[in-house]
Amino acid sequence: MAEIKCIGILTSGGDAPGMNAAIRAVTRTAIYNGFEVKGIMRGYKGLITNEIIPFKTQNVSNIIQQGGTILKTARCMEFMTPEGRKLAYENMTAQGIDALVVIGGDGSLSGARIFASEYNFPIVGMPGTIDNDLFGTDTTIGYDTALNTIMEAVDKIRDTASSHERLFFIEVMGREAGFLALNGAIASGAEAAIIPEIATEVDQLSELIGNGFRKSKNSSIVLVAESELTGGATGLAERVKNEFPQYDVRVTILGHIQRGGSPSASDRILASRMGEASINALLEGQRNVMIGIQNDELVYIPFSKAIKNQKPINRDLLNTIKILSI
């Protein structure tokens, strides 16, 4: 493998709190180890449009506390084509970039895996997604902050739910993964979580109401993952109106508020550790791996495993919610 002198860094996919902390850690660890650093604006789109700028340590000053990403992020259909990736590679090599650090979710790392294999190029990924759905890591950058945002929102909604004796369906992100709904329900004391992982196994709504979930309460809150498999909060509310008209139902969709805000201490620390580890991985000759964390130890997960394997939920937590909601 050719000697690495210059490292490019980009953020891709949905933004997540802690991405800036990761950018900061990658940049400063790279500079500490004698590498040149270049920031790529707007994800893979910036590789194609050649929006690449030199990064010095001052470029990442005072950003650890900021949500979003200073490098911006954008969807790029052109990068999904061989022609687009060829142009991206040509721009990147013309800029002298010898290795790439990609911060993003499943789609971003899928793009990195294809790009790395086509051009035999060293890429290290970092799991930046609030969904916490990447295999091989206990948690992802942004997940803890999003979970706290959900908890704070549900705390406020509970006040009005109790005042009006209503059933609230609160929709949270997680199109294919129920981690935010499941753990958000426990953290906020919700009565149930409706998640995609078990949507094809049981009718979660019928089971919820059939269990007499409001025997001892005048209001109830149910967290719903936004997945098509669950029907979403709006779909479930329509079902209740038709099938169980005795309930006064309301819907709240938290939406992009979950992605915003200053990252929590946990996310800042995780992003900082993973950012340093991404440079250490390149120094060790690693390539095509995602930085993960397992039992508080940093690990390297091959892209193929991180992307292809489905991260399992802890089904015991469903029973925890059921027990604690009586």
C-alpha positions, 0 to 999 in steps of 0.5 A: 500500500502506498504511503498515506500523506493526506487524509480526506474527511466527509460526512454523508447521509442524515446528520447526527449530533456529534458529527462535528466532534468526530470531524474535530477528532479526525482532523487533529489526530491526523495533524498530530500524526503528521498527515495533511487533512482535506475537508470534503463538503456535502459528502460524496457530492463534494467529491464529484463537484470538487468542493475540497478544502485544506483543513488546519487545526483552527478549522475545527476550533469551537465545534465540538458543542455544535449539532449538525456538520460543518462539512454539510451533507447531501444526497448524491445520485451521481455517486451511485453510478460508475461514472460518478465514482470515477469522477470522484476518484479523479478529483480526490487523487488530483487533490492528493488525497491518499485515504478517506474517513467517512462519517455516516450511516448504512447508505454512506458506508455502503457507498464507501465499500463499493468505492474502496473495492473499485479503486483499491482505496483505503477508507475507514468509516465511522457510524454517524446515525441517530438510528443506532442500526449499524451492526458491530457497534453497541452505539452510534454517534448521535443516538444518545443525543436523539434519545435524550431529545425524545425523552424531553419531548415526551415528558412535555407531551405527558403533561398535556396527555394527562390533563386531557385523558388522551392516548398519544401516539408519538412517532420517532425516527427509525424506518427499519430499526426500533432502538429509538422507540424502544429505549425512548419508551423506557426512558420516558415511562411510556406505556408501549413501543411499536417497532418494525422488528416485530411488526410481522410477528404480532399485531402490536396495536391489538395486543396493546389494547387487548392487554387493557393497557389503561386499567390504572391510568387516565392517559397513555403514551405509545412511541411508534417507529416511523416505519411502513411496517408499523403503519406510523403514528398516523396510521395507527391513530386511524386504526384506533378511531375505526376499531376502538372509537372509545379512545380520544387519540392524538398524534405527535410526529417529532421529526427532524427535531431528533437530529438537532441540538448540541450533542450530549457528553456521551456522544462527544466522547464517543465521537472523539474516541472514534475519530482518533481510532479512525486515524490509528486504523489507517496507521495500522494499515487497516482499510474498509473497516468501520470503527465500532465500540463493544463493551467500551472497547474500540473495534474494527468491523469490516464494511461487509459485516457492518452493512449486511448484518442486521443489528438485533434489538434486545427483546427483553426490553419489550417485556420491561416496558410491559411490566413497568407500565402497569 
